[in-house]
């Protein structure tokens, strides 16, 4: 058995991985794929790749591109979710903020620096012609930390995947005042270069197995009920999410990578650009 460590957020996007692991699909190929849930998200997973704590990460495109440009010795091997991530922009239910424009020059809660919640705050600011140099942040680590920060007034708004945050809106803890979709495919699969060099066949087989599941995921009987119960969601919300979500079995294109790098560069999140060959590797 070859042991490979993989990390991802504990969200509905990653249920295909759980199903493959539970069904023994990797095991039957001699692969012990060890999954770790990372509620802190992309910033934490970038660190784990750097430190060798994980071999693979299912990670936000913009976060891993930024980190590879900054020296993370990993590569993007495939797009995992082709559709954009719909970031909900949330405030505390009792907050004075009513409209998106009210949030200019206020403080954003973010999971950590370099995370999607951090980078997308810049994208949202640019979309609204705000001065990105005036953005302020409160690091909260997880969604529970965001609840505490917004409720206590330590931060004013929090950007997180809209559907995963919906239960907090339904319970009257948060209010969603706007959406901000990513301008690119949201999740990619990144692998440490050392692992890619040592075990290319294993990585290739892992991708084949997950791709077979994601290509048929929506056809699994009662998958909407499974997702709703597992992630504390209303069935109508899951049905809407499923209709908006498109998994991918293809590599990241140079055109899409250029779009991500150009926007990160314009926002001064990166100060240089890397080549396609440095960021994307074919398996």
C-alpha atoms as an extended CHARMM CRD file, in Angstrom:
* protein
*
       283  EXT
         1         1  UNK       CA              0.0000000000        0.0000000000        0.0000000000  PROA      1               0.0000000000
         2         2  UNK       CA              1.2000000000        3.4800000000       -0.8710000000  PROA      2               0.0000000000
         3         3  UNK       CA              0.1500000000        6.1050000000        1.6990000000  PROA      3               0.0000000000
         4         4  UNK       CA             -0.8210000000        9.4940000000        0.2800000000  PROA      4               0.0000000000
         5         5  UNK       CA             -2.0930000000       12.3270000000        2.4930000000  PROA      5               0.0000000000
         6         6  UNK       CA             -4.7910000000       14.6350000000        1.1540000000  PROA      6               0.0000000000
         7         7  UNK       CA             -6.4640000000       17.7110000000        2.6750000000  PROA      7               0.0000000000
         8         8  UNK       CA             -9.6150000000       19.6550000000        1.8490000000  PROA      8               0.0000000000
         9         9  UNK       CA            -12.3750000000       21.7430000000        3.3800000000  PROA      9               0.0000000000
        10        10  UNK       CA            -15.2280000000       19.8630000000        5.1310000000  PROA      10              0.0000000000
        11        11  UNK       CA            -17.7470000000       21.0550000000        2.5440000000  PROA      11              0.0000000000
        12        12  UNK       CA            -20.2000000000       19.5090000000        0.1080000000  PROA      12              0.0000000000
        13        13  UNK       CA            -17.7840000000       19.9390000000       -2.8250000000  PROA      13              0.0000000000
        14        14  UNK       CA            -15.5970000000       17.2150000000       -1.3340000000  PROA      14              0.0000000000
        15        15  UNK       CA            -18.2240000000       14.5260000000       -0.7330000000  PROA      15              0.0000000000
        16        16  UNK       CA            -17.0300000000       12.6580000000       -3.8870000000  PROA      16              0.0000000000
        17        17  UNK       CA            -13.6570000000       12.0720000000       -2.1680000000  PROA      17              0.0000000000
        18        18  UNK       CA            -15.3750000000       10.7210000000        0.9550000000  PROA      18              0.0000000000
        19        19  UNK       CA            -17.5210000000        8.3540000000       -1.1200000000  PROA      19              0.0000000000
        20        20  UNK       CA            -14.4900000000        6.9970000000       -3.0090000000  PROA      20              0.0000000000
        21        21  UNK       CA            -12.5970000000        6.4420000000        0.2530000000  PROA      21              0.0000000000
        22        22  UNK       CA            -15.5910000000        4.8110000000        1.9990000000  PROA      22              0.0000000000
        23        23  UNK       CA            -16.2060000000        2.5600000000       -1.0150000000  PROA      23              0.0000000000
        24        24  UNK       CA            -12.5900000000        1.3590000000       -0.8890000000  PROA      24              0.0000000000
        25        25  UNK       CA            -11.8730000000        2.5470000000       -4.4380000000  PROA      25              0.0000000000
        26        26  UNK       CA             -8.3630000000        3.8000000000       -3.6720000000  PROA      26              0.0000000000
        27        27  UNK       CA             -7.6120000000        0.8700000000       -1.3640000000  PROA      27              0.0000000000
        28        28  UNK       CA             -8.4260000000       -1.6470000000       -4.0970000000  PROA      28              0.0000000000
        29        29  UNK       CA             -5.7000000000        0.0290000000       -6.2010000000  PROA      29              0.0000000000
        30        30  UNK       CA             -3.1340000000       -0.2720000000       -3.4020000000  PROA      30              0.0000000000
        31        31  UNK       CA             -3.4710000000        3.3810000000       -2.3220000000  PROA      31              0.0000000000
        32        32  UNK       CA             -4.0450000000        4.3410000000        1.3080000000  PROA      32              0.0000000000
        33        33  UNK       CA             -5.4920000000        7.8320000000        0.7410000000  PROA      33              0.0000000000
        34        34  UNK       CA             -5.6650000000        9.5620000000        4.1290000000  PROA      34              0.0000000000
        35        35  UNK       CA             -8.1010000000       12.4890000000        4.1170000000  PROA      35              0.0000000000
        36        36  UNK       CA             -7.8760000000       15.3890000000        6.6090000000  PROA      36              0.0000000000
        37        37  UNK       CA            -10.6410000000       17.9880000000        6.9500000000  PROA      37              0.0000000000
        38        38  UNK       CA             -9.2680000000       21.5300000000        7.1250000000  PROA      38              0.0000000000
        39        39  UNK       CA            -12.0090000000       23.9430000000        8.2880000000  PROA      39              0.0000000000
        40        40  UNK       CA             -9.4840000000       26.8280000000        8.2260000000  PROA      40              0.0000000000
        41        41  UNK       CA             -9.3640000000       26.5180000000        4.4400000000  PROA      41              0.0000000000
        42        42  UNK       CA             -6.8440000000       27.4230000000        1.7550000000  PROA      42              0.0000000000
        43        43  UNK       CA             -4.3210000000       29.4800000000        3.7370000000  PROA      43              0.0000000000
        44        44  UNK       CA             -3.8210000000       26.5800000000        6.1380000000  PROA      44              0.0000000000
        45        45  UNK       CA             -3.5620000000       24.0370000000        3.2980000000  PROA      45              0.0000000000
        46        46  UNK       CA             -0.8800000000       26.1220000000        1.5400000000  PROA      46              0.0000000000
        47        47  UNK       CA              1.1460000000       25.9220000000        4.7580000000  PROA      47              0.0000000000
        48        48  UNK       CA              0.5520000000       22.1610000000        5.0060000000  PROA      48              0.0000000000
        49        49  UNK       CA              1.8380000000       21.6180000000        1.4450000000  PROA      49              0.0000000000
        50        50  UNK       CA              4.9290000000       23.6970000000        2.2470000000  PROA      50              0.0000000000
        51        51  UNK       CA              5.5690000000       21.7600000000        5.4720000000  PROA      51              0.0000000000
        52        52  UNK       CA              4.9440000000       18.3130000000        3.9340000000  PROA      52              0.0000000000
        53        53  UNK       CA              1.9460000000       17.7460000000        6.2360000000  PROA      53              0.0000000000
        54        54  UNK       CA             -0.1480000000       16.8810000000        3.2050000000  PROA      54              0.0000000000
        55        55  UNK       CA              0.7740000000       15.5500000000       -0.2480000000  PROA      55              0.0000000000
        56        56  UNK       CA             -2.3590000000       16.7300000000       -2.0730000000  PROA      56              0.0000000000
        57        57  UNK       CA             -4.7210000000       19.6280000000       -1.4020000000  PROA      57              0.0000000000
        58        58  UNK       CA             -8.1540000000       20.3060000000       -2.8890000000  PROA      58              0.0000000000
        59        59  UNK       CA             -7.7280000000       24.0410000000       -2.7360000000  PROA      59              0.0000000000
        60        60  UNK       CA             -8.9920000000       27.4030000000       -3.9840000000  PROA      60              0.0000000000
        61        61  UNK       CA             -7.4180000000       28.3820000000       -7.3210000000  PROA      61              0.0000000000
        62        62  UNK       CA             -6.4210000000       31.9320000000       -6.3910000000  PROA      62              0.0000000000
        63        63  UNK       CA             -4.9190000000       30.8870000000       -3.0430000000  PROA      63              0.0000000000
        64        64  UNK       CA             -2.6370000000       28.1730000000       -4.3900000000  PROA      64              0.0000000000
        65        65  UNK       CA             -1.5910000000       30.2570000000       -7.4340000000  PROA      65              0.0000000000
        66        66  UNK       CA             -0.5310000000       33.0460000000       -5.0620000000  PROA      66              0.0000000000
        67        67  UNK       CA              1.3940000000       30.5930000000       -2.8740000000  PROA      67              0.0000000000
        68        68  UNK       CA              3.1890000000       28.8090000000       -5.7490000000  PROA      68              0.0000000000
        69        69  UNK       CA              4.2750000000       32.2140000000       -7.0900000000  PROA      69              0.0000000000
        70        70  UNK       CA              5.5520000000       32.9170000000       -3.5500000000  PROA      70              0.0000000000
        71        71  UNK       CA              7.6660000000       29.7540000000       -3.4930000000  PROA      71              0.0000000000
        72        72  UNK       CA              5.3880000000       26.8360000000       -2.5420000000  PROA      72              0.0000000000
        73        73  UNK       CA              6.9850000000       23.7670000000       -4.1970000000  PROA      73              0.0000000000
        74        74  UNK       CA              3.6910000000       22.3450000000       -5.4520000000  PROA      74              0.0000000000
        75        75  UNK       CA              1.8830000000       22.2340000000       -8.7930000000  PROA      75              0.0000000000
        76        76  UNK       CA             -1.7100000000       22.3140000000       -9.9840000000  PROA      76              0.0000000000
        77        77  UNK       CA             -2.5090000000       19.0020000000      -11.6830000000  PROA      77              0.0000000000
        78        78  UNK       CA             -6.1970000000       19.5150000000      -12.4260000000  PROA      78              0.0000000000
        79        79  UNK       CA             -9.2730000000       21.6960000000      -12.0080000000  PROA      79              0.0000000000
        80        80  UNK       CA            -11.6180000000       20.0170000000       -9.4990000000  PROA      80              0.0000000000
        81        81  UNK       CA            -14.6610000000       22.3250000000       -9.6360000000  PROA      81              0.0000000000
        82        82  UNK       CA            -15.1230000000       24.2280000000      -12.8970000000  PROA      82              0.0000000000
        83        83  UNK       CA            -17.9190000000       26.5360000000      -11.7340000000  PROA      83              0.0000000000
        84        84  UNK       CA            -17.1830000000       29.7000000000       -9.7390000000  PROA      84              0.0000000000
        85        85  UNK       CA            -17.3950000000       29.6980000000       -5.9470000000  PROA      85              0.0000000000
        86        86  UNK       CA            -20.2550000000       31.9260000000       -4.8560000000  PROA      86              0.0000000000
        87        87  UNK       CA            -18.9470000000       33.9090000000       -1.9070000000  PROA      87              0.0000000000
        88        88  UNK       CA            -21.7150000000       35.2840000000        0.2890000000  PROA      88              0.0000000000
        89        89  UNK       CA            -20.8980000000       38.6000000000        1.9550000000  PROA      89              0.0000000000
        90        90  UNK       CA            -22.2650000000       38.3230000000        5.4900000000  PROA      90              0.0000000000
        91        91  UNK       CA            -22.7900000000       40.6680000000        8.4230000000  PROA      91              0.0000000000
        92        92  UNK       CA            -24.0760000000       39.9910000000       11.9410000000  PROA      92              0.0000000000
        93        93  UNK       CA            -27.8790000000       39.7540000000       11.9020000000  PROA      93              0.0000000000
        94        94  UNK       CA            -28.2650000000       42.8000000000       14.1540000000  PROA      94              0.0000000000
        95        95  UNK       CA            -25.5760000000       44.8960000000       12.4510000000  PROA      95              0.0000000000
        96        96  UNK       CA            -26.2870000000       48.4130000000       11.1520000000  PROA      96              0.0000000000
        97        97  UNK       CA            -25.0090000000       47.5300000000        7.6580000000  PROA      97              0.0000000000
        98        98  UNK       CA            -27.7620000000       47.0800000000        5.0730000000  PROA      98              0.0000000000
        99        99  UNK       CA            -26.0730000000       47.4120000000        1.6820000000  PROA      99              0.0000000000
       100       100  UNK       CA            -22.7610000000       46.3690000000        0.1930000000  PROA      100             0.0000000000
       101       101  UNK       CA            -21.7430000000       50.0260000000       -0.1550000000  PROA      101             0.0000000000
       102       102  UNK       CA            -22.0320000000       50.4120000000        3.6570000000  PROA      102             0.0000000000
       103       103  UNK       CA            -19.0450000000       48.0590000000        4.0560000000  PROA      103             0.0000000000
       104       104  UNK       CA            -16.5010000000       50.3340000000        2.3790000000  PROA      104             0.0000000000
       105       105  UNK       CA            -13.6500000000       51.1110000000        4.8500000000  PROA      105             0.0000000000
       106       106  UNK       CA            -14.8940000000       48.5510000000        7.4040000000  PROA      106             0.0000000000
       107       107  UNK       CA            -13.0910000000       45.4670000000        8.7360000000  PROA      107             0.0000000000
       108       108  UNK       CA            -13.3660000000       42.0200000000        7.1120000000  PROA      108             0.0000000000
       109       109  UNK       CA            -13.0810000000       38.7980000000        9.1030000000  PROA      109             0.0000000000
       110       110  UNK       CA            -10.7820000000       36.3490000000        7.2810000000  PROA      110             0.0000000000
       111       111  UNK       CA             -9.7950000000       32.7790000000        8.0910000000  PROA      111             0.0000000000
       112       112  UNK       CA             -6.1050000000       33.5660000000        7.6130000000  PROA      112             0.0000000000
       113       113  UNK       CA             -3.7900000000       35.5940000000        5.4010000000  PROA      113             0.0000000000
       114       114  UNK       CA             -3.6230000000       34.1360000000        1.8910000000  PROA      114             0.0000000000
       115       115  UNK       CA             -6.9670000000       32.3830000000        2.3050000000  PROA      115             0.0000000000
       116       116  UNK       CA             -9.8820000000       32.7560000000       -0.0950000000  PROA      116             0.0000000000
       117       117  UNK       CA            -11.7190000000       34.9890000000        2.3780000000  PROA      117             0.0000000000
       118       118  UNK       CA             -8.6670000000       37.2790000000        2.3770000000  PROA      118             0.0000000000
       119       119  UNK       CA             -8.0420000000       37.3440000000       -1.4050000000  PROA      119             0.0000000000
       120       120  UNK       CA            -11.7170000000       37.6460000000       -2.3370000000  PROA      120             0.0000000000
       121       121  UNK       CA            -12.0560000000       40.7170000000       -0.0990000000  PROA      121             0.0000000000
       122       122  UNK       CA             -9.6640000000       42.3920000000       -2.5710000000  PROA      122             0.0000000000
       123       123  UNK       CA            -11.6600000000       41.1430000000       -5.5740000000  PROA      123             0.0000000000
       124       124  UNK       CA            -14.8840000000       42.4290000000       -3.9930000000  PROA      124             0.0000000000
       125       125  UNK       CA            -13.2610000000       45.7960000000       -3.2130000000  PROA      125             0.0000000000
       126       126  UNK       CA            -12.0280000000       46.1090000000       -6.8020000000  PROA      126             0.0000000000
       127       127  UNK       CA            -15.4860000000       45.1820000000       -8.1490000000  PROA      127             0.0000000000
       128       128  UNK       CA            -16.9270000000       48.0890000000       -6.1260000000  PROA      128             0.0000000000
       129       129  UNK       CA            -14.1210000000       50.5800000000       -6.8610000000  PROA      129             0.0000000000
       130       130  UNK       CA            -13.0510000000       50.7070000000       -3.2080000000  PROA      130             0.0000000000
       131       131  UNK       CA             -9.4980000000       51.6220000000       -2.2550000000  PROA      131             0.0000000000
       132       132  UNK       CA             -7.9000000000       48.2070000000       -1.6600000000  PROA      132             0.0000000000
       133       133  UNK       CA             -5.1240000000       49.8030000000        0.3850000000  PROA      133             0.0000000000
       134       134  UNK       CA             -7.6850000000       50.7130000000        3.0310000000  PROA      134             0.0000000000
       135       135  UNK       CA             -8.8740000000       47.1300000000        3.5550000000  PROA      135             0.0000000000
       136       136  UNK       CA             -8.6120000000       45.9790000000        7.1710000000  PROA      136             0.0000000000
       137       137  UNK       CA             -8.6770000000       42.3890000000        8.4070000000  PROA      137             0.0000000000
       138       138  UNK       CA             -9.3740000000       40.3800000000       11.5430000000  PROA      138             0.0000000000
       139       139  UNK       CA             -7.9980000000       36.8150000000       11.4560000000  PROA      139             0.0000000000
       140       140  UNK       CA            -10.6490000000       34.4030000000       12.7910000000  PROA      140             0.0000000000
       141       141  UNK       CA             -9.3890000000       30.9670000000       11.5750000000  PROA      141             0.0000000000
       142       142  UNK       CA            -12.7620000000       29.2690000000       11.0980000000  PROA      142             0.0000000000
       143       143  UNK       CA            -16.4300000000       30.0150000000       10.4960000000  PROA      143             0.0000000000
       144       144  UNK       CA            -17.0150000000       29.6710000000       14.2720000000  PROA      144             0.0000000000
       145       145  UNK       CA            -14.3750000000       32.3490000000       14.8100000000  PROA      145             0.0000000000
       146       146  UNK       CA            -16.2120000000       34.5510000000       12.2930000000  PROA      146             0.0000000000
       147       147  UNK       CA            -19.4800000000       34.1690000000       14.2130000000  PROA      147             0.0000000000
       148       148  UNK       CA            -17.7220000000       35.3480000000       17.3720000000  PROA      148             0.0000000000
       149       149  UNK       CA            -15.9440000000       38.2520000000       15.6140000000  PROA      149             0.0000000000
       150       150  UNK       CA            -19.0430000000       39.5890000000       13.8490000000  PROA      150             0.0000000000
       151       151  UNK       CA            -21.3170000000       39.1250000000       16.8620000000  PROA      151             0.0000000000
       152       152  UNK       CA            -18.8830000000       40.9240000000       19.1850000000  PROA      152             0.0000000000
       153       153  UNK       CA            -18.1380000000       43.6830000000       16.6480000000  PROA      153             0.0000000000
       154       154  UNK       CA            -14.4270000000       42.8180000000       16.2840000000  PROA      154             0.0000000000
       155       155  UNK       CA            -15.0700000000       42.5910000000       12.5320000000  PROA      155             0.0000000000
       156       156  UNK       CA            -17.8470000000       43.9310000000       10.3080000000  PROA      156             0.0000000000
       157       157  UNK       CA            -18.2960000000       41.4400000000        7.4840000000  PROA      157             0.0000000000
       158       158  UNK       CA            -17.2480000000       37.9230000000        6.4800000000  PROA      158             0.0000000000
       159       159  UNK       CA            -16.9990000000       36.3550000000        3.0400000000  PROA      159             0.0000000000
       160       160  UNK       CA            -17.5800000000       32.5930000000        2.9340000000  PROA      160             0.0000000000
       161       161  UNK       CA            -19.1400000000       30.0810000000        0.5620000000  PROA      161             0.0000000000
       162       162  UNK       CA            -22.7790000000       31.1170000000        0.3720000000  PROA      162             0.0000000000
       163       163  UNK       CA            -24.4440000000       27.7280000000        0.7700000000  PROA      163             0.0000000000
       164       164  UNK       CA            -22.2470000000       26.4950000000        3.6290000000  PROA      164             0.0000000000
       165       165  UNK       CA            -23.0620000000       29.7290000000        5.4840000000  PROA      165             0.0000000000
       166       166  UNK       CA            -26.8090000000       29.5470000000        4.7660000000  PROA      166             0.0000000000
       167       167  UNK       CA            -27.6490000000       27.6450000000        8.0040000000  PROA      167             0.0000000000
       168       168  UNK       CA            -26.2080000000       30.5920000000        9.9900000000  PROA      168             0.0000000000
       169       169  UNK       CA            -28.4040000000       32.9610000000        7.9550000000  PROA      169             0.0000000000
       170       170  UNK       CA            -31.4610000000       30.7350000000        8.5130000000  PROA      170             0.0000000000
       171       171  UNK       CA            -30.7750000000       30.6970000000       12.2730000000  PROA      171             0.0000000000
       172       172  UNK       CA            -30.6300000000       34.5120000000       12.3800000000  PROA      172             0.0000000000
       173       173  UNK       CA            -26.9250000000       34.6970000000       13.2990000000  PROA      173             0.0000000000
       174       174  UNK       CA            -25.7440000000       36.2270000000       10.0000000000  PROA      174             0.0000000000
       175       175  UNK       CA            -27.4380000000       38.2840000000        7.2950000000  PROA      175             0.0000000000
       176       176  UNK       CA            -26.2490000000       37.9530000000        3.7040000000  PROA      176             0.0000000000
       177       177  UNK       CA            -26.1740000000       41.3160000000        1.9560000000  PROA      177             0.0000000000
       178       178  UNK       CA            -24.5400000000       40.3800000000       -1.3620000000  PROA      178             0.0000000000
       179       179  UNK       CA            -22.7950000000       37.6760000000       -3.3890000000  PROA      179             0.0000000000
       180       180  UNK       CA            -19.3540000000       37.7940000000       -5.0050000000  PROA      180             0.0000000000
       181       181  UNK       CA            -18.6350000000       34.9110000000       -7.4230000000  PROA      181             0.0000000000
       182       182  UNK       CA            -15.0250000000       34.0780000000       -8.2360000000  PROA      182             0.0000000000
       183       183  UNK       CA            -14.0910000000       35.1950000000      -11.7630000000  PROA      183             0.0000000000
       184       184  UNK       CA            -12.5100000000       31.7330000000      -12.3730000000  PROA      184             0.0000000000
       185       185  UNK       CA            -13.0150000000       27.9970000000      -11.6050000000  PROA      185             0.0000000000
       186       186  UNK       CA            -12.9820000000       27.6780000000       -7.8350000000  PROA      186             0.0000000000
       187       187  UNK       CA            -11.2140000000       24.4800000000       -6.7400000000  PROA      187             0.0000000000
       188       188  UNK       CA             -8.0940000000       22.8420000000       -8.1280000000  PROA      188             0.0000000000
       189       189  UNK       CA             -6.0560000000       19.7980000000       -7.0880000000  PROA      189             0.0000000000
       190       190  UNK       CA             -2.4970000000       20.6820000000       -6.0790000000  PROA      190             0.0000000000
       191       191  UNK       CA              0.2840000000       18.1780000000       -5.3770000000  PROA      191             0.0000000000
       192       192  UNK       CA              3.7080000000       18.6350000000       -3.8110000000  PROA      192             0.0000000000
       193       193  UNK       CA              6.3720000000       18.4600000000       -6.5560000000  PROA      193             0.0000000000
       194       194  UNK       CA              8.3510000000       15.8760000000       -4.5870000000  PROA      194             0.0000000000
       195       195  UNK       CA              5.3520000000       13.5140000000       -4.6170000000  PROA      195             0.0000000000
       196       196  UNK       CA              4.7060000000       14.1750000000       -8.3190000000  PROA      196             0.0000000000
       197       197  UNK       CA              8.2850000000       13.2070000000       -9.1240000000  PROA      197             0.0000000000
       198       198  UNK       CA              8.3260000000       10.0910000000       -6.9160000000  PROA      198             0.0000000000
       199       199  UNK       CA              4.8140000000        8.7260000000       -7.5000000000  PROA      199             0.0000000000
       200       200  UNK       CA              3.4310000000       10.0250000000      -10.8190000000  PROA      200             0.0000000000
       201       201  UNK       CA              1.4560000000        6.8150000000      -11.5240000000  PROA      201             0.0000000000
       202       202  UNK       CA             -0.1800000000        6.9050000000       -8.0960000000  PROA      202             0.0000000000
       203       203  UNK       CA             -1.2800000000       10.5260000000       -8.5640000000  PROA      203             0.0000000000
       204       204  UNK       CA             -2.5600000000        9.7210000000      -12.0460000000  PROA      204             0.0000000000
       205       205  UNK       CA             -4.6080000000        6.7900000000      -10.6830000000  PROA      205             0.0000000000
       206       206  UNK       CA             -6.0430000000        8.9440000000       -7.8550000000  PROA      206             0.0000000000
       207       207  UNK       CA             -7.2220000000       11.4800000000      -10.4460000000  PROA      207             0.0000000000
       208       208  UNK       CA             -8.7770000000        8.7550000000      -12.6200000000  PROA      208             0.0000000000
       209       209  UNK       CA            -10.7320000000        7.4040000000       -9.6300000000  PROA      209             0.0000000000
       210       210  UNK       CA            -12.0290000000       10.7850000000       -8.4070000000  PROA      210             0.0000000000
       211       211  UNK       CA            -12.8680000000       11.8810000000      -11.9690000000  PROA      211             0.0000000000
       212       212  UNK       CA            -14.9940000000        8.7810000000      -12.5370000000  PROA      212             0.0000000000
       213       213  UNK       CA            -17.0010000000        9.6850000000       -9.4210000000  PROA      213             0.0000000000
       214       214  UNK       CA            -17.3550000000       13.4290000000      -10.0380000000  PROA      214             0.0000000000
       215       215  UNK       CA            -18.4680000000       12.8840000000      -13.6420000000  PROA      215             0.0000000000
       216       216  UNK       CA            -21.4670000000       10.8480000000      -12.3590000000  PROA      216             0.0000000000
       217       217  UNK       CA            -21.8880000000       12.4700000000       -8.9230000000  PROA      217             0.0000000000
       218       218  UNK       CA            -25.1710000000       14.2650000000       -9.6840000000  PROA      218             0.0000000000
       219       219  UNK       CA            -26.7030000000       10.9880000000      -10.9430000000  PROA      219             0.0000000000
       220       220  UNK       CA            -26.2170000000        9.1580000000       -7.6300000000  PROA      220             0.0000000000
       221       221  UNK       CA            -29.7250000000        8.3070000000       -6.3240000000  PROA      221             0.0000000000
       222       222  UNK       CA            -30.9060000000       10.7020000000       -3.5590000000  PROA      222             0.0000000000
       223       223  UNK       CA            -27.5350000000       12.4950000000       -3.5100000000  PROA      223             0.0000000000
       224       224  UNK       CA            -29.3940000000       15.7170000000       -2.6320000000  PROA      224             0.0000000000
       225       225  UNK       CA            -30.8090000000       14.0950000000        0.5370000000  PROA      225             0.0000000000
       226       226  UNK       CA            -27.3880000000       12.7030000000        1.4900000000  PROA      226             0.0000000000
       227       227  UNK       CA            -25.8130000000       16.1580000000        1.1130000000  PROA      227             0.0000000000
       228       228  UNK       CA            -28.6320000000       17.9310000000        2.9530000000  PROA      228             0.0000000000
       229       229  UNK       CA            -28.4100000000       15.6860000000        6.0210000000  PROA      229             0.0000000000
       230       230  UNK       CA            -24.6020000000       15.5690000000        6.0670000000  PROA      230             0.0000000000
       231       231  UNK       CA            -24.1320000000       19.3380000000        5.8310000000  PROA      231             0.0000000000
       232       232  UNK       CA            -27.1930000000       20.5620000000        7.7600000000  PROA      232             0.0000000000
       233       233  UNK       CA            -28.7430000000       22.1080000000        4.6340000000  PROA      233             0.0000000000
       234       234  UNK       CA            -32.2850000000       22.5350000000        3.3800000000  PROA      234             0.0000000000
       235       235  UNK       CA            -33.0570000000       20.2940000000        0.4150000000  PROA      235             0.0000000000
       236       236  UNK       CA            -34.0370000000       23.2940000000       -1.7770000000  PROA      236             0.0000000000
       237       237  UNK       CA            -30.6720000000       24.9600000000       -1.0510000000  PROA      237             0.0000000000
       238       238  UNK       CA            -28.7910000000       21.7760000000       -1.9580000000  PROA      238             0.0000000000
       239       239  UNK       CA            -30.8190000000       21.4310000000       -5.1690000000  PROA      239             0.0000000000
       240       240  UNK       CA            -29.8930000000       25.0090000000       -6.1230000000  PROA      240             0.0000000000
       241       241  UNK       CA            -26.2360000000       24.3990000000       -5.2230000000  PROA      241             0.0000000000
       242       242  UNK       CA            -26.1370000000       21.1890000000       -7.2960000000  PROA      242             0.0000000000
       243       243  UNK       CA            -27.6290000000       23.0310000000      -10.2830000000  PROA      243             0.0000000000
       244       244  UNK       CA            -24.8760000000       25.7020000000      -10.0440000000  PROA      244             0.0000000000
       245       245  UNK       CA            -21.9250000000       23.3650000000       -9.3930000000  PROA      245             0.0000000000
       246       246  UNK       CA            -19.9320000000       21.7260000000      -12.1730000000  PROA      246             0.0000000000
       247       247  UNK       CA            -17.0660000000       19.3760000000      -11.3670000000  PROA      247             0.0000000000
       248       248  UNK       CA            -14.1420000000       19.1430000000      -13.7680000000  PROA      248             0.0000000000
       249       249  UNK       CA            -11.9200000000       16.3400000000      -15.0130000000  PROA      249             0.0000000000
       250       250  UNK       CA             -9.5840000000       18.5970000000      -17.0040000000  PROA      250             0.0000000000
       251       251  UNK       CA             -6.2730000000       20.4080000000      -16.3950000000  PROA      251             0.0000000000
       252       252  UNK       CA             -6.0980000000       24.1470000000      -15.7300000000  PROA      252             0.0000000000
       253       253  UNK       CA             -5.7050000000       26.0270000000      -19.0190000000  PROA      253             0.0000000000
       254       254  UNK       CA             -3.0600000000       28.6630000000      -19.6310000000  PROA      254             0.0000000000
       255       255  UNK       CA             -5.8060000000       31.1970000000      -20.4090000000  PROA      255             0.0000000000
       256       256  UNK       CA             -7.4740000000       30.7140000000      -17.0120000000  PROA      256             0.0000000000
       257       257  UNK       CA             -4.1390000000       30.7610000000      -15.1710000000  PROA      257             0.0000000000
       258       258  UNK       CA             -3.2590000000       34.0480000000      -16.8840000000  PROA      258             0.0000000000
       259       259  UNK       CA             -6.5900000000       35.5290000000      -15.8150000000  PROA      259             0.0000000000
       260       260  UNK       CA             -5.9770000000       34.5570000000      -12.1670000000  PROA      260             0.0000000000
       261       261  UNK       CA             -2.3700000000       35.7970000000      -12.1490000000  PROA      261             0.0000000000
       262       262  UNK       CA             -3.2310000000       39.0590000000      -13.9040000000  PROA      262             0.0000000000
       263       263  UNK       CA             -5.9600000000       39.8790000000      -11.3920000000  PROA      263             0.0000000000
       264       264  UNK       CA             -3.7700000000       38.9660000000       -8.3900000000  PROA      264             0.0000000000
       265       265  UNK       CA             -1.0010000000       41.1220000000       -9.8580000000  PROA      265             0.0000000000
       266       266  UNK       CA             -3.3620000000       44.0750000000      -10.4830000000  PROA      266             0.0000000000
       267       267  UNK       CA             -4.5190000000       43.8190000000       -6.8620000000  PROA      267             0.0000000000
       268       268  UNK       CA             -0.8610000000       43.8120000000       -5.6820000000  PROA      268             0.0000000000
       269       269  UNK       CA             -1.4280000000       40.4120000000       -4.0180000000  PROA      269             0.0000000000
       270       270  UNK       CA              1.5290000000       39.0670000000       -6.0320000000  PROA      270             0.0000000000
       271       271  UNK       CA              4.4690000000       41.1860000000       -7.1540000000  PROA      271             0.0000000000
       272       272  UNK       CA              5.5900000000       38.9080000000       -9.9940000000  PROA      272             0.0000000000
       273       273  UNK       CA              4.0860000000       36.2630000000      -12.2660000000  PROA      273             0.0000000000
       274       274  UNK       CA              5.2670000000       32.6810000000      -12.7810000000  PROA      274             0.0000000000
       275       275  UNK       CA              5.1760000000       30.7170000000      -16.0250000000  PROA      275             0.0000000000
       276       276  UNK       CA              2.5000000000       28.1870000000      -16.8780000000  PROA      276             0.0000000000
       277       277  UNK       CA              5.1360000000       25.4050000000      -16.6490000000  PROA      277             0.0000000000
       278       278  UNK       CA              6.0750000000       26.4710000000      -13.1160000000  PROA      278             0.0000000000
       279       279  UNK       CA              2.4920000000       26.3400000000      -11.8230000000  PROA      279             0.0000000000
       280       280  UNK       CA              0.7110000000       23.6270000000      -13.8340000000  PROA      280             0.0000000000
       281       281  UNK       CA              1.9820000000       20.0660000000      -14.3610000000  PROA      281             0.0000000000
       282       282  UNK       CA              0.4080000000       17.4140000000      -16.5610000000  PROA      282             0.0000000000
       283       283  UNK       CA              0.1120000000       13.9830000000      -14.9490000000  PROA      283             0.0000000000
